[in-house]
Amino acid sequence: MEFTHFDQSGNAIMVDVGDKSITKRVAIAKGEIICNEAIIDAITDGTSKKGDVLGVARVAGIMATKQTAALIPMCHTLLITKASLEFEVLKEEGKVVAYCTVAVNGQTGVEMEALTGVNVALLTIYDMCKAIDKSMVINNVHLVKKTGGKSGVYNYEGDK
């Protein structure tokens, strides 16, 4: 396998995507935060002392997608055309599942942007609820689907 982020001398480089075709590219990432009943109740009842937990987490995740190039070395700065966060509160399972969808018309994909968005959204939930309980666990963060570009469609098979 050839590594694309290093030159012939082993120096880190940003991949030149200038000759790649502009295509619509979409990525969806998913992750979850495991929390106790008190946190689930605070989120669903709107009683968190820090405010609307999922609303703030949504904004944080969207903002994070736009900052990915500043956080991840060698990521390209992209003109994102869509960034969204959706949440599923699974009270019986004691978790909140976050889905981040990012789209671009460009020469490189948005997988890192979707993964960054979902992680920051989950970290924001942790931050806003840690006064209730610090034993929350963020896990199962992964790329669910990506479309566009030369490599085409990718679907994660592990959730089936």
N, C-alpha and C positions, 0 to 999 in steps of 0.2 A: 504494500500500500504506500502510495506517495503522499507525503505531508505537504499541504499547500500553504501553510503559514510560516514556512522557513525557506530561506534562499539556499543556494548551493554551499554556502559557508556555515549554515546553521543559524543564521541570524533571523529573528522574528520579522515577518513582513505582513502587511495587509494585502490580501489577495486582490489582484486587479480584475474587477468584474466589468470593465469598460466594453469588452467585446461581446458580453452576454446579451441575449435578447431581453427586452422589457416584456414581462408577462405579469398577469395578476397572480399574486402569491398570497396565500392565506395560511395561517397557523393557529391551531387551538391547543392550549396547554391546560392541564388540570392538576390540582393539588388539594390537600385536605388538612384541616387542623382538628385534632381530637381535643375535646374539652368536656368539662363536667356539666352537670345539669344546670347549675347556677349561671354559668356563662351562656349556655344555650337559651335559658330563660331571659337573661339580660338582653341578648341579641334580639330574640323574637318579640319580647314585650317592650323593647325600647327603653329599658331602665338603666342602661349603662351610664355611669356618671360622666363618661367622656363623650357621650352623644350617640349619634346614629352610627353604630359600628360598621354595618355593611355599606352604608352610604359613603363613609370616609374611606373604607377599604377599597371601594370601587374607584373613587377618585385617585387614590394613591397608586393603585395598579395601573390605571390608564396613564397617569403621569410617568410612572416608571417605564412603560413601554417606549416613551419618547426620550428617555435618558439612557437607554441600553448601551449606545455607542460610547457614552462617557464612563460606563461601568465595566464593560467587558472588553478586554484588549482585542484589537484588530476587527471589531465589529464596525460595519459601515453605518454612517449616518443615513437614515432613510426618511423619506416623505411618506409617513404612515397615512393611509386613507381611512382606516377604521381601527379603533381599539375599544374593546368592550369587556366588561367583567360581569359574570352572572354567578349567583350563589345558590346553593341548595343546602338548606338546614335540615339535617337528618337527626331529629331529636332522639329517636329510639337508639340510634347508633352513637350518639354523643359526638357528632362531628359536623363541620361546615365544609362543604366541597365548593371550591372556586374553579371557574372556567374562564380563561382569558382568550379572546379571539382578536387577532391582529391581521390586517390586510395592507397590501401595498401593490402599486403597479411599478415594478422595478426590476433590477438586474440581480438581486440577491434576496434570499428568503427572510422571513420574519419569525423563525422559530425561537431565536434568542429573545426577541422582544416579547413574545407570548409567555415564555418561561420566566422572564424577569417580571412581567406584570403579575402573574399568578403568585410568585414568591413574595413580592412586595405587598400584595393584597393580604396574603396570609400573615405576614409579619405585622401588618397594621392591625389585624384582628388581635394578634397576640399582644401588641402594645396597648391597645385600648381595653383589654380584658385582664391584663396581668395583675391588677390590683385585687381581682376576685380570686384568681388562682394562677400560679406560675407554672403548673405542671402540664400545660398544653403541649401537644406534640404536632409539629408540622411534618407531614410525610406524603409519600406517594405522588410526588411532583414529577410530571412527565409530559412529553409531547403526545397529544392524542391523535392529531391529524395535521397534515400539511399538503397543500396543493400548489401547483405551478412550478415553473422552472424546468430545467432539463431532466431532473430526476423524477418529475411527475408527482404522483400521489403516494403519500405514506399514511398508513393507518396503524395505530398501536393495537396489537393483538392481545395484550395482557388483561384487558378489562372484560373479556368475554367469558 
